[in-house]
Structures are given as structure tokens and as C-alpha cells.
Amino acid sequence: MLLINKATIVNEGESFTGSVLIEGERISQVFRYEVPERIMNVCKKVIDARGLYLIPGVIDDQVHFREPGLTQKGDIFTESRSAVAGGVTSYMEMPNTNPQTITNDELLRKLEMASEKSAANYSFYFGATNDNIAELRKVDKKHVCGVKVFMGASTGNMLVNNEKALQQIFAEVDSLIATHCEKEDIIRDNVDLYKKKFGENIPIEYHPLIRSAEACYQSSAQAIELADKYGSRLHVLHLSTAREMSLFSNSPLEGKKITGEVCVHHLWFTDQDYERLGAKIKWNPAIKTVEDRSSLRVALIEGKLDVVATDHAPHLLSDKEGGSLQAASGGPLVQHSLQVMLELAHNGLYTKEFVVDKMCHAPSILFGVKDRGFIREGYFADLVLINPSESYNVTPENILYKCGWSPFEGETFHNTISKTFVNGKIAFEDGVVSEKLYGKALEFENN
């Protein structure tokens, strides 16, 4: 038995001094204030957590770990280790690998790889195409987090652009449908417009004008219209604009059939940062204006946005060279997402309880993750200890991504991830990731 003693437990909307007893993979007991002496006497290890926050492990509902086929950028082993170093104990990975995860055979292959390589718990989205509806009908909702539909082309070119196919997916797939929403014809027109002005070398600061707010809004509106028509369970990923917020409800998460995600880079950066960071902050959808960022921050508080994730998508720095048309879209984020959100809390934008709700509790509720996302007796012991009094500077030496860089390099956060527990075992401690791998496949209820 392992006891985390006298931490500040941040869980389910409150913070209190308490202790957590771990037996095997699960939380055995949660104590408020003092632990009975009989428990102290039988514990094999006691961690003194005074002055530290103890939170549930973060569940990231959108990552790209690049395996199979793109492992020069990242792989399940390297990126899951960077995840646990950042307090992320569970992830849901995207299908635009090589080969793409668009058949059940490829899905099983990924699950087998993760069982051998993952430091964190895992699930994989099943990718939709214009012609794989027969495969989508066979998706196992107990073990698959959802079906991913690219309604705008991004890395991997899995665009679903056939209207009949889109309607069939929304009408016949009874799993959660997660969408990337950008209107492709608007993007093409914008590319043509700026090519006339700049040729092929369109400066990077025009990226959010090419992949514009209108392109995002029209695509998100189309997805919501289809979901409303067919009664689908829709989750719109990486929302990036103020205008899109008018499409979403702030009703309680438990009753929603249409939900939205925001990513840390859209809450942190704005288009003013392209001058400083260039293509390092090129994502699809694009980082946009200060006004868009402000609206996203408010919508998260209001409950129109339901979860915070990363869209972690590592590329080599050589891939990020060039302007709006040449540089790859995406960047590594999963090691620092929790620290970013806690920094926003430190700055007074959110509370630490709110951060835990949006990064831990809400993903568990939204996806129906079984026995994870909360500090509760009987739940898996996916936990994170955070030192709120120890600052952390992001440097090349402590970046763990295989690609070796971060858009947050040089930032100093007012918090440090001290320890991460995955299924009751210490997966990360004082800057060092365990050589042992403790990740397990996620299971889902009510998905």
C-alpha cells in the first residue's frame, strides 16, 4: 500500500487537506485531514505531500503520436512519456497516421503497439473516409473513444468531402463523432487570393486569414446541423473563433449531445505571436486574434466549451520551415498543457478547481471514461502531485518530445509537476520518467 499524505486535494470543485491510500492499481481510501494510525502502520511507502496539490490525472482527448509511419516526428513510447511528465495520464490518439486507422485491423494493431509501448493510458479514434461506412458500423464503443471526421483537410489528408458520405456517417454511426471543422472551398479561395499577392511564399502571418474564421464557422455550423438532423453525438474539436461560440449551449455537460473542445494554444497564443514564433505556432485551425482568444476564454468559463486538450502534433523543426503554404501545421504540447492552464489560474483567469474540472473531470464525463478522471475510492489511481511554489523554466534540456522543441521554450511557469501516478505506480518523479510502462487501454461507458 502507498499513501500520499497531507496533500491539498483538488477534486470535484473543492480543495481540502487530505490523503489518498493506493492499493494495487486503485484508490482504496480518501481521508480528510488525519490518517488513522492503523493505516499509517501498514503502509509500505508514505509520500509527504504537504504544500503540494494532488489532482486526478489529465485526460487529453486529442493527440497525434505519429505511430505508425511518421515516427521520425514522435511515437507512442516517446510522446506518452512526455505526457506523463506533464501530468497527462490518459490520451485519445488520432487516426491520420500511415497507414491510417480506418479499418478495424489497423485499430487492433495500434492497440497492440500501445500495450507494449505506452507510459500512459490510451485509446484511439477510428477514422472516417468517404467510403468506409461498413467499417464504422463495426466500431466497438466500449474500447474506441470515437469516430474522427476531417471536415477540413489537415495533416494526413483524410478529408471527408462527399456530402452523401457525411450524411451517412451522421445518420448511421452511433458512436461519438469528433470533427475537425474547416470549410475547404473557403480555404482554397483564400489561398488563391493571397497567391495573387505573394505567389507561393505567403507569409506565415496570413495563415489565420487563409484558414479563416468564416471557414471554421461554416464548417462547424454544418456539423451541428447534421448532428441536429440525425440526433448524432457530436464533439467539435479545437474550436478557435469567437463566432463559433454562438453555435454552442452552456447547458450541463451530462445532458449535452453536442459538445466543444478548446486547445491550450488557442487559449494562450494570438496572431500577434506569429512575428515572434513564426510557424512554430502554425496549427489547423489557426491561432487567430486577441478577440477570438478572449471569447474562447470566456466561453470556457460559461460552459459553452466543455474540455481543454492539446491537439499535440509533433513535427521536426525542418518541417516547420517556410511560410503559410510550406510549413507543416501542428506542434508538441502534451508535456506542458497542465502547466499552461495552471499558469492561467495563477494569473487569475481561472481557479485551480476549474482547471481540474475541464482537464480531468469533464473529459471523463463527456466520453464516459470508466473509473478515471476523479479522485474517488475504487477509481484507478491516476494522480498528479504539483508543486505550486516551485517555478519551472522550459528549456531544451527538459523537453522530452522526440522532435526536441516546444513553442513554450523560454517560458517560466509558476508550478512544477512533481510526480505522476498511472494505475497506482509512479510513472514520473522529480524530472525523471520511469523506465517501466504502466499504461492500459481505456474503457468507455455510455459512449
LOMAR-668232 format. One record per residue (C-alpha): x, y, z. Coordinates in steps of 0.2 Angstrom, whole numbers, padded with zeros to 4 digits, always signed. Layout:
BEGIN
XYZ
...
***
This chain:
BEGIN
+0000+0000+0000
+0006+0018-0004
+0000+0033+0005
+0000+0051-0002
-0001+0060+0014
-0007+0078+0018
-0009+0085+0001
-0020+0099-0004
-0033+0088-0014
-0041+0097-0028
-0056+0087-0034
-0074+0089-0039
-0075+0108-0036
-0066+0109-0019
-0049+0109-0011
-0045+0102+0006
-0031+0094+0015
-0032+0075+0014
-0023+0059+0010
-0025+0046-0003
-0022+0027+0000
-0017+0017-0015
-0019-0002-0015
-0013-0010-0032
-0020+0000-0046
-0034+0009-0037
-0038+0022-0024
-0043+0012-0009
-0047+0026+0003
-0048+0045+0003
-0045+0053+0020
-0049+0071+0025
-0036+0078+0037
-0028+0065+0048
-0025+0047+0043
-0029+0034+0056
-0013+0027+0064
-0018+0009+0059
-0017+0014+0041
+0000+0023+0043
+0007+0007+0052
+0003-0004+0037
+0009+0007+0023
+0024+0001+0013
+0028+0019+0007
+0022+0036+0013
+0024+0051+0002
+0024+0068+0012
+0014+0079+0001
+0012+0094+0012
+0012+0110+0001
+0008+0100-0015
-0008+0099-0025
-0015+0082-0028
-0026+0081-0043
-0033+0067-0054
-0023+0063-0070
-0027+0074-0085
-0036+0066-0099
-0031+0073-0116
-0045+0069-0129
-0034+0074-0144
-0016+0070-0148
-0006+0064-0163
+0008+0052-0158
+0013+0049-0176
+0014+0030-0175
+0014+0020-0186
+0023+0028-0201
+0028+0045-0195
+0039+0040-0181
+0053+0052-0185
+0042+0065-0178
+0036+0056-0162
+0030+0039-0157
+0019+0031-0144
+0034+0027-0132
+0042+0045-0133
+0026+0055-0133
+0017+0045-0119
+0032+0048-0108
+0032+0067-0112
+0013+0066-0107
+0016+0058-0090
+0030+0071-0087
+0016+0084-0089
+0003+0076-0078
-0007+0068-0093
-0011+0050-0088
-0023+0046-0102
-0024+0051-0120
-0035+0048-0136
-0025+0047-0152
-0030+0052-0169
-0031+0041-0185
-0021+0051-0198
-0005+0040-0196
+0002+0029-0210
-0007+0018-0213
-0022+0027-0207
-0033+0020-0194
-0048+0017-0205
-0050-0002-0203
-0053-0012-0188
-0037-0022-0192
-0027-0006-0191
-0035-0001-0174
-0031-0018-0167
-0013-0015-0172
-0012+0002-0164
-0019-0005-0148
-0006-0019-0148
+0008-0007-0150
+0002+0004-0136
+0000-0011-0124
+0019-0013-0127
+0025+0005-0128
+0013+0017-0118
+0018+0025-0102
+0000+0032-0101
-0017+0025-0103
-0023+0026-0121
-0037+0025-0134
-0038+0028-0152
-0051+0036-0164
-0057+0027-0179
-0055+0037-0194
-0069+0041-0206
-0067+0042-0225
-0079+0045-0240
-0081+0026-0242
-0078+0016-0225
-0095+0017-0218
-0096-0003-0216
-0080-0002-0205
-0088+0012-0195
-0103+0002-0191
-0092-0011-0183
-0084+0001-0171
-0083-0006-0153
-0089+0008-0142
-0083+0000-0126
-0065+0002-0132
-0065+0016-0145
-0066+0034-0139
-0075+0040-0155
-0075+0042-0174
-0065+0056-0181
-0071+0065-0196
-0060+0078-0205
-0072+0091-0212
-0057+0101-0217
-0041+0094-0224
-0026+0093-0212
-0010+0083-0209
-0014+0066-0217
-0027+0071-0230
-0042+0062-0223
-0054+0074-0229
-0072+0068-0230
-0079+0080-0243
-0093+0069-0251
-0110+0076-0245
-0119+0059-0246
-0105+0051-0236
-0106+0064-0222
-0124+0062-0221
-0122+0043-0220
-0109+0045-0206
-0120+0056-0195
-0136+0046-0199
-0128+0028-0196
-0114+0030-0184
-0120+0028-0166
-0103+0032-0158
-0097+0049-0153
-0092+0059-0169
-0077+0070-0167
-0075+0083-0180
-0061+0094-0187
-0071+0109-0194
-0064+0120-0208
-0073+0123-0225
-0062+0118-0238
-0069+0128-0253
-0066+0144-0242
-0048+0139-0238
-0045+0136-0257
-0052+0153-0262
-0042+0162-0249
-0026+0153-0255
-0029+0159-0272
-0032+0176-0266
-0016+0178-0257
-0006+0168-0270
-0011+0183-0282
-0002+0195-0270
+0013+0184-0264
+0015+0170-0276
+0019+0153-0267
+0028+0162-0252
+0013+0168-0242
+0020+0175-0226
+0015+0165-0210
+0005+0179-0203
-0008+0176-0216
-0011+0158-0211
-0026+0163-0200
-0033+0173-0214
-0032+0158-0226
-0039+0146-0214
-0051+0160-0209
-0064+0162-0195
-0078+0160-0209
-0070+0144-0214
-0071+0137-0196
-0089+0144-0193
-0097+0137-0209
-0090+0120-0206
-0094+0119-0188
-0112+0125-0192
-0113+0112-0205
-0108+0098-0192
-0120+0104-0179
-0134+0105-0192
-0131+0087-0197
-0130+0081-0179
-0146+0090-0175
-0155+0082-0190
-0149+0064-0186
-0148+0065-0167
-0129+0062-0168
-0117+0063-0153
-0106+0077-0159
-0090+0083-0152
-0082+0098-0161
-0063+0098-0159
-0051+0113-0157
-0063+0127-0158
-0054+0143-0162
-0066+0158-0166
-0077+0170-0157
-0091+0167-0169
-0092+0149-0167
-0096+0151-0149
-0114+0156-0154
-0117+0138-0160
-0115+0130-0143
-0125+0129-0127
-0120+0131-0109
-0132+0118-0103
-0125+0105-0091
-0112+0093-0099
-0121+0077-0093
-0136+0081-0104
-0127+0088-0120
-0127+0079-0136
-0116+0092-0145
-0100+0097-0136
-0085+0108-0139
-0066+0107-0136
-0053+0121-0134
-0035+0118-0135
-0021+0126-0124
-0013+0135-0139
-0029+0144-0143
-0031+0150-0125
-0013+0155-0124
-0006+0162-0141
-0014+0175-0153
-0010+0181-0171
+0002+0194-0163
+0014+0179-0158
+0017+0174-0177
+0030+0188-0178
+0040+0181-0163
+0037+0162-0166
+0033+0160-0184
+0027+0143-0190
+0031+0136-0173
+0013+0141-0169
+0005+0136-0185
-0009+0125-0182
-0025+0120-0191
-0037+0128-0186
-0026+0143-0185
-0022+0154-0170
-0032+0169-0173
-0035+0186-0165
-0034+0193-0147
-0053+0195-0148
-0055+0177-0153
-0044+0171-0139
-0054+0182-0126
-0070+0174-0132
-0064+0156-0131
-0058+0160-0113
-0075+0167-0108
-0084+0153-0117
-0074+0140-0107
-0080+0149-0091
-0098+0150-0097
-0098+0131-0101
-0100+0133-0120
-0083+0125-0121
-0083+0108-0112
-0065+0102-0111
-0047+0108-0113
-0035+0097-0124
-0019+0099-0134
-0020+0093-0152
-0002+0088-0148
+0005+0086-0166
+0024+0085-0166
+0034+0089-0181
+0053+0091-0184
+0059+0109-0184
+0064+0106-0203
+0046+0103-0206
+0041+0120-0199
+0051+0130-0211
+0043+0141-0224
+0028+0151-0225
+0009+0148-0224
+0009+0135-0238
+0025+0126-0235
+0027+0124-0216
+0018+0109-0208
+0004+0113-0196
+0004+0107-0178
+0016+0107-0163
+0021+0097-0147
+0011+0102-0132
+0006+0087-0121
+0021+0090-0109
+0016+0107-0104
-0003+0109-0106
-0007+0107-0087
+0006+0119-0083
-0001+0132-0096
-0018+0130-0088
-0012+0132-0070
-0002+0147-0076
-0018+0155-0082
-0026+0151-0065
-0011+0159-0057
-0014+0174-0067
-0032+0175-0061
-0041+0169-0076
-0047+0153-0069
-0046+0143-0052
-0036+0128-0050
-0053+0119-0046
-0059+0125-0063
-0043+0118-0072
-0046+0101-0064
-0064+0101-0070
-0060+0105-0088
-0045+0094-0090
-0049+0079-0079
-0067+0078-0074
-0076+0084-0090
-0066+0073-0102
-0071+0058-0091
-0089+0063-0091
-0090+0068-0110
-0083+0051-0116
-0089+0040-0102
-0072+0035-0097
-0073+0021-0085
-0066+0024-0067
-0054+0038-0071
-0054+0057-0071
-0059+0059-0052
-0051+0056-0035
-0064+0043-0029
-0062+0027-0019
-0062+0012-0031
-0056+0023-0046
-0039+0019-0054
-0025+0029-0046
-0021+0041-0060
-0015+0055-0050
-0003+0071-0051
+0006+0080-0037
+0010+0098-0042
+0022+0110-0033
+0013+0127-0034
+0028+0135-0026
+0042+0129-0037
+0044+0138-0054
+0048+0129-0070
+0058+0135-0085
+0055+0126-0101
+0072+0123-0109
+0079+0111-0122
+0086+0100-0109
+0070+0096-0101
+0059+0095-0116
+0055+0076-0119
+0047+0076-0136
+0055+0066-0149
+0055+0082-0160
+0065+0091-0147
+0057+0108-0147
+0042+0117-0139
+0033+0133-0143
+0034+0136-0124
+0053+0136-0124
+0059+0150-0113
+0043+0152-0104
+0043+0151-0085
+0028+0143-0076
+0024+0146-0058
+0021+0127-0055
+0031+0111-0057
+0024+0093-0060
+0032+0084-0045
+0025+0066-0048
+0013+0057-0059
+0005+0041-0055
-0003+0029-0068
-0013+0015-0062
-0006+0016-0045
+0013+0017-0050
+0025+0031-0050
+0027+0035-0069
+0036+0052-0067
+0045+0058-0052
+0056+0074-0050
+0060+0076-0068
+0063+0058-0072
+0051+0046-0081
+0050+0028-0076
+0058+0015-0087
+0043+0004-0083
+0027+0007-0093
+0010+0007-0084
-0002+0012-0097
-0018+0002-0100
-0032+0003-0113
-0046+0015-0108
-0064+0008-0107
-0079+0018-0110
-0097+0018-0103
-0112+0027-0110
-0102+0032-0126
***
